[in-house]
Amino acid sequence: MAFPFPMPAESFFAGLKIQSCEFDLTENVISSGFTEDGDGLTARLGARRWRASITLAPAYWDDADATMARLSILREAGRSLFVHPLPRAFPRLDPLGQVLGSALPTISGLPANPREMRLTGLPAGYVLSAGDGFSFAYGSNPVRYAFHRIVSMRTVASGSGTTPVFEVTPALRPGASIGTPVVLARPFSKAVIVPGSATPGTSQGGITSGMGFDVIQTPR
């Protein structure tokens, strides 16, 4: 049976053996010169997007061929996949997601500042730390997918499971709404393979080394 797109993380990305990864939020600022007084001038270019450069661990030929076969179908126009943030896909103080358990957090507050939000539905006293990632889907036709990281150093849920307002990066895009479910354990981002970035590696002595590719977020 053919794979659907976006390709589910468990069908490809979650099973990869990754040797190294650069995972970062792209910049959307360029320098446009200086004033007569020497003040720097900058300009904004579009929305910021998450990008990852991934190098896979050496693998036996058979396993490498299987990985490259799936990567091949993702390298065609219009193909996308779900990816997890790296190097960790769980909250800092809940590295296996066991404290979160079956809790179903949702957005409970959206202040006027698009860099701020609040959650509810967490276990009492649950702690969110700077760098923790989360994701949520929003909108319809098409559905869009957001991934953010928490900026506030320490955010503690109340006894009723509601957090105070905390800061996130990047800023929330229009469309997020109160009541939207939020994923904290293995949060995801929808992405595409960056054209020209995939490398098949070099095979020698039954081992293939140097396989890799880049992905970049696509919200829709």
JOWO-V641636 format. One record per pair of residues at least 4 apart in sequence whose C-alpha atoms are under 8 Angstrom apart, sorted by the first residue. I is the first residue (numbers start at 0). J is the second residue. D is the distance in whole Angstrom. If there is no record, write none. Layout:
BEGIN
i=I j=J d=D
i=I j=J d=D
END
This chain:
BEGIN
i=2 j=6 d=6
i=3 j=7 d=8
i=4 j=78 d=6
i=4 j=79 d=6
i=4 j=80 d=6
i=5 j=78 d=7
i=5 j=79 d=5
i=5 j=80 d=4
i=5 j=81 d=6
i=5 j=189 d=7
i=6 j=10 d=7
i=6 j=11 d=7
i=6 j=79 d=6
i=6 j=80 d=4
i=6 j=81 d=6
i=7 j=11 d=7
i=7 j=12 d=8
i=7 j=80 d=6
i=7 j=81 d=6
i=8 j=12 d=5
i=8 j=13 d=5
i=8 j=80 d=7
i=8 j=81 d=5
i=8 j=82 d=6
i=8 j=83 d=8
i=9 j=13 d=5
i=9 j=14 d=7
i=10 j=14 d=7
i=11 j=15 d=7
i=11 j=69 d=7
i=12 j=81 d=7
i=12 j=82 d=6
i=12 j=83 d=8
i=13 j=82 d=7
i=13 j=83 d=7
i=15 j=55 d=7
i=16 j=55 d=6
i=16 j=56 d=6
i=17 j=53 d=7
i=17 j=54 d=6
i=17 j=55 d=4
i=17 j=56 d=5
i=18 j=53 d=8
i=18 j=54 d=6
i=18 j=55 d=5
i=18 j=56 d=5
i=19 j=53 d=6
i=19 j=54 d=5
i=19 j=55 d=7
i=19 j=56 d=8
i=20 j=51 d=7
i=20 j=52 d=6
i=20 j=53 d=5
i=20 j=54 d=6
i=20 j=85 d=7
i=20 j=86 d=7
i=21 j=50 d=8
i=21 j=51 d=5
i=21 j=52 d=5
i=21 j=53 d=7
i=21 j=85 d=8
i=22 j=49 d=7
i=22 j=50 d=6
i=22 j=51 d=4
i=22 j=52 d=7
i=22 j=84 d=7
i=22 j=85 d=6
i=23 j=49 d=6
i=23 j=50 d=6
i=23 j=51 d=6
i=24 j=47 d=6
i=24 j=48 d=6
i=24 j=49 d=4
i=24 j=50 d=6
i=25 j=47 d=5
i=25 j=48 d=5
i=25 j=49 d=6
i=25 j=50 d=7
i=26 j=47 d=6
i=27 j=43 d=6
i=27 j=44 d=5
i=27 j=45 d=6
i=27 j=46 d=7
i=27 j=47 d=6
i=28 j=41 d=6
i=28 j=42 d=6
i=28 j=43 d=5
i=28 j=44 d=6
i=29 j=41 d=5
i=29 j=42 d=5
i=29 j=43 d=7
i=29 j=44 d=7
i=30 j=39 d=7
i=30 j=40 d=6
i=30 j=41 d=4
i=30 j=42 d=6
i=31 j=39 d=8
i=31 j=40 d=5
i=31 j=41 d=5
i=31 j=42 d=6
i=32 j=39 d=6
i=32 j=40 d=5
i=32 j=41 d=7
i=33 j=37 d=5
i=33 j=38 d=5
i=33 j=39 d=5
i=33 j=40 d=5
i=34 j=38 d=5
i=34 j=39 d=7
i=34 j=40 d=7
i=47 j=169 d=7
i=48 j=215 d=7
i=48 j=216 d=6
i=48 j=217 d=8
i=49 j=215 d=6
i=49 j=216 d=5
i=50 j=213 d=7
i=50 j=214 d=6
i=50 j=215 d=4
i=50 j=216 d=6
i=51 j=213 d=6
i=51 j=214 d=5
i=51 j=215 d=7
i=52 j=211 d=8
i=52 j=212 d=6
i=52 j=213 d=4
i=52 j=214 d=7
i=53 j=211 d=5
i=53 j=212 d=5
i=53 j=213 d=6
i=54 j=209 d=7
i=54 j=210 d=6
i=54 j=211 d=4
i=54 j=212 d=7
i=55 j=208 d=8
i=55 j=209 d=7
i=55 j=210 d=5
i=55 j=211 d=6
i=56 j=208 d=7
i=56 j=209 d=8
i=56 j=210 d=8
i=57 j=206 d=6
i=57 j=207 d=6
i=57 j=208 d=4
i=57 j=209 d=7
i=57 j=210 d=8
i=58 j=62 d=6
i=58 j=63 d=6
i=58 j=206 d=6
i=58 j=207 d=5
i=58 j=208 d=7
i=59 j=63 d=6
i=59 j=205 d=6
i=59 j=206 d=5
i=59 j=207 d=6
i=60 j=64 d=6
i=60 j=202 d=7
i=60 j=205 d=6
i=60 j=206 d=6
i=60 j=207 d=6
i=61 j=65 d=6
i=62 j=66 d=6
i=63 j=67 d=6
i=63 j=207 d=6
i=64 j=68 d=6
i=65 j=69 d=7
i=66 j=70 d=6
i=67 j=71 d=6
i=67 j=199 d=7
i=68 j=72 d=7
i=69 j=73 d=7
i=70 j=74 d=6
i=71 j=75 d=7
i=72 j=78 d=8
i=73 j=78 d=5
i=73 j=79 d=6
i=73 j=80 d=8
i=73 j=191 d=8
i=73 j=192 d=7
i=74 j=78 d=7
i=74 j=192 d=6
i=74 j=194 d=7
i=78 j=191 d=7
i=79 j=189 d=7
i=79 j=190 d=6
i=79 j=191 d=5
i=79 j=192 d=7
i=80 j=189 d=6
i=80 j=190 d=5
i=80 j=191 d=6
i=81 j=187 d=6
i=81 j=188 d=6
i=81 j=189 d=5
i=81 j=190 d=6
i=82 j=187 d=5
i=82 j=188 d=5
i=82 j=189 d=6
i=82 j=190 d=7
i=83 j=88 d=6
i=83 j=185 d=6
i=83 j=186 d=6
i=83 j=187 d=5
i=83 j=188 d=6
i=84 j=88 d=6
i=84 j=132 d=7
i=84 j=185 d=8
i=84 j=186 d=7
i=84 j=187 d=7
i=84 j=188 d=8
i=88 j=94 d=8
i=88 j=132 d=7
i=88 j=184 d=6
i=88 j=185 d=5
i=88 j=186 d=7
i=89 j=93 d=7
i=89 j=94 d=5
i=89 j=95 d=6
i=89 j=96 d=6
i=89 j=131 d=7
i=89 j=132 d=7
i=89 j=183 d=7
i=89 j=184 d=5
i=89 j=185 d=6
i=89 j=186 d=8
i=90 j=94 d=6
i=90 j=96 d=7
i=90 j=127 d=7
i=90 j=128 d=7
i=90 j=131 d=5
i=90 j=132 d=7
i=90 j=183 d=7
i=90 j=184 d=7
i=91 j=127 d=7
i=91 j=128 d=6
i=91 j=130 d=8
i=91 j=131 d=6
i=92 j=126 d=7
i=92 j=127 d=7
i=92 j=128 d=7
i=93 j=97 d=7
i=93 j=98 d=6
i=93 j=99 d=7
i=95 j=184 d=8
i=96 j=100 d=6
i=96 j=184 d=6
i=98 j=122 d=8
i=98 j=125 d=8
i=99 j=121 d=7
i=99 j=122 d=6
i=99 j=125 d=8
i=99 j=184 d=8
i=102 j=120 d=6
i=102 j=121 d=6
i=102 j=122 d=7
i=103 j=120 d=6
i=103 j=121 d=7
i=103 j=180 d=7
i=103 j=181 d=7
i=104 j=118 d=6
i=104 j=119 d=5
i=104 j=120 d=4
i=104 j=121 d=5
i=104 j=180 d=6
i=104 j=181 d=6
i=104 j=182 d=7
i=105 j=118 d=6
i=105 j=119 d=6
i=105 j=120 d=6
i=105 j=177 d=7
i=105 j=178 d=5
i=105 j=179 d=5
i=105 j=180 d=4
i=105 j=181 d=5
i=106 j=116 d=7
i=106 j=117 d=6
i=106 j=118 d=5
i=106 j=119 d=6
i=106 j=176 d=7
i=106 j=177 d=5
i=106 j=178 d=5
i=106 j=179 d=5
i=106 j=180 d=7
i=106 j=181 d=7
i=107 j=116 d=8
i=107 j=117 d=5
i=107 j=118 d=5
i=107 j=119 d=6
i=107 j=161 d=8
i=107 j=177 d=5
i=107 j=178 d=6
i=108 j=116 d=5
i=108 j=117 d=5
i=108 j=118 d=7
i=108 j=164 d=8
i=108 j=177 d=6
i=109 j=113 d=7
i=109 j=115 d=7
i=109 j=116 d=5
i=109 j=117 d=7
i=109 j=176 d=8
i=109 j=177 d=7
i=110 j=115 d=6
i=110 j=116 d=6
i=111 j=115 d=8
i=113 j=170 d=5
i=113 j=171 d=5
i=113 j=172 d=7
i=114 j=166 d=5
i=114 j=167 d=5
i=114 j=168 d=7
i=114 j=169 d=7
i=114 j=170 d=4
i=114 j=171 d=6
i=115 j=164 d=6
i=115 j=165 d=5
i=115 j=166 d=4
i=115 j=167 d=6
i=115 j=170 d=8
i=115 j=171 d=8
i=116 j=164 d=5
i=116 j=165 d=6
i=116 j=166 d=7
i=116 j=167 d=8
i=117 j=161 d=7
i=117 j=162 d=6
i=117 j=163 d=6
i=117 j=164 d=5
i=117 j=165 d=6
i=118 j=161 d=6
i=118 j=162 d=5
i=118 j=163 d=8
i=119 j=156 d=8
i=119 j=159 d=8
i=119 j=160 d=5
i=119 j=161 d=4
i=119 j=162 d=6
i=120 j=159 d=8
i=120 j=160 d=5
i=120 j=161 d=6
i=121 j=125 d=6
i=121 j=156 d=7
i=121 j=159 d=8
i=121 j=160 d=4
i=121 j=161 d=7
i=122 j=156 d=7
i=122 j=158 d=8
i=122 j=159 d=8
i=122 j=160 d=5
i=123 j=156 d=6
i=123 j=157 d=6
i=123 j=158 d=4
i=123 j=159 d=6
i=123 j=160 d=5
i=123 j=161 d=8
i=124 j=155 d=6
i=124 j=156 d=5
i=124 j=157 d=6
i=124 j=158 d=6
i=124 j=160 d=7
i=125 j=155 d=6
i=125 j=156 d=5
i=125 j=157 d=8
i=125 j=160 d=7
i=126 j=153 d=7
i=126 j=154 d=6
i=126 j=155 d=5
i=126 j=156 d=6
i=127 j=131 d=7
i=127 j=149 d=8
i=127 j=153 d=6
i=127 j=154 d=5
i=127 j=155 d=6
i=128 j=149 d=7
i=128 j=150 d=8
i=128 j=151 d=7
i=128 j=152 d=5
i=128 j=153 d=5
i=128 j=154 d=6
i=129 j=148 d=7
i=129 j=149 d=5
i=129 j=150 d=5
i=129 j=151 d=5
i=129 j=152 d=5
i=129 j=153 d=7
i=130 j=148 d=5
i=130 j=149 d=5
i=130 j=150 d=6
i=131 j=148 d=5
i=131 j=149 d=5
i=131 j=183 d=8
i=132 j=146 d=7
i=132 j=147 d=6
i=132 j=148 d=4
i=132 j=149 d=6
i=132 j=183 d=7
i=132 j=186 d=7
i=133 j=146 d=6
i=133 j=147 d=6
i=133 j=148 d=6
i=133 j=181 d=7
i=133 j=182 d=5
i=133 j=183 d=5
i=133 j=184 d=8
i=133 j=186 d=5
i=133 j=187 d=8
i=134 j=144 d=7
i=134 j=145 d=5
i=134 j=146 d=4
i=134 j=147 d=6
i=134 j=181 d=6
i=134 j=182 d=5
i=134 j=183 d=7
i=134 j=186 d=5
i=134 j=187 d=6
i=134 j=188 d=7
i=135 j=144 d=6
i=135 j=145 d=5
i=135 j=146 d=7
i=135 j=179 d=7
i=135 j=180 d=6
i=135 j=181 d=5
i=135 j=182 d=6
i=136 j=142 d=7
i=136 j=143 d=6
i=136 j=144 d=5
i=136 j=145 d=6
i=136 j=179 d=8
i=136 j=180 d=8
i=137 j=142 d=6
i=137 j=143 d=5
i=137 j=144 d=6
i=137 j=145 d=8
i=137 j=174 d=6
i=137 j=175 d=6
i=137 j=176 d=8
i=137 j=179 d=7
i=138 j=142 d=5
i=138 j=143 d=6
i=138 j=174 d=6
i=138 j=175 d=8
i=139 j=143 d=7
i=141 j=219 d=6
i=142 j=219 d=6
i=143 j=218 d=5
i=143 j=219 d=5
i=144 j=188 d=6
i=144 j=189 d=6
i=144 j=218 d=5
i=144 j=219 d=7
i=145 j=188 d=7
i=145 j=218 d=6
i=146 j=186 d=7
i=146 j=187 d=7
i=146 j=188 d=6
i=147 j=167 d=6
i=147 j=168 d=6
i=147 j=169 d=6
i=148 j=167 d=6
i=148 j=168 d=5
i=148 j=169 d=7
i=149 j=165 d=7
i=149 j=166 d=6
i=149 j=167 d=4
i=149 j=168 d=6
i=150 j=165 d=7
i=150 j=166 d=5
i=150 j=167 d=5
i=150 j=168 d=7
i=151 j=165 d=6
i=151 j=166 d=5
i=151 j=167 d=7
i=154 j=162 d=7
i=154 j=163 d=7
i=154 j=165 d=7
i=155 j=162 d=6
i=155 j=163 d=7
i=156 j=160 d=5
i=156 j=161 d=5
i=156 j=162 d=4
i=156 j=163 d=7
i=157 j=161 d=5
i=157 j=162 d=6
i=167 j=171 d=8
i=171 j=175 d=7
i=175 j=179 d=7
i=182 j=186 d=5
i=182 j=187 d=8
i=188 j=216 d=7
i=188 j=218 d=8
i=189 j=216 d=6
i=189 j=217 d=6
i=189 j=218 d=6
i=189 j=219 d=8
i=190 j=214 d=6
i=190 j=215 d=5
i=190 j=216 d=4
i=190 j=217 d=5
i=190 j=218 d=8
i=191 j=214 d=5
i=191 j=215 d=6
i=191 j=216 d=7
i=191 j=217 d=7
i=192 j=196 d=7
i=192 j=197 d=8
i=192 j=212 d=7
i=192 j=213 d=6
i=192 j=214 d=4
i=192 j=215 d=7
i=193 j=197 d=8
i=193 j=212 d=7
i=193 j=213 d=5
i=193 j=214 d=5
i=193 j=215 d=6
i=196 j=211 d=8
i=196 j=212 d=5
i=196 j=213 d=6
i=197 j=210 d=8
i=197 j=211 d=6
i=197 j=212 d=4
i=197 j=213 d=7
i=198 j=209 d=7
i=198 j=210 d=5
i=198 j=211 d=5
i=198 j=212 d=6
i=199 j=209 d=7
i=199 j=210 d=5
i=199 j=211 d=7
i=200 j=207 d=6
i=200 j=208 d=5
i=200 j=209 d=4
i=200 j=210 d=4
i=200 j=211 d=7
i=201 j=207 d=5
i=201 j=208 d=5
i=201 j=209 d=6
i=201 j=210 d=8
i=202 j=206 d=5
i=202 j=207 d=4
i=202 j=208 d=6
i=203 j=207 d=6
END
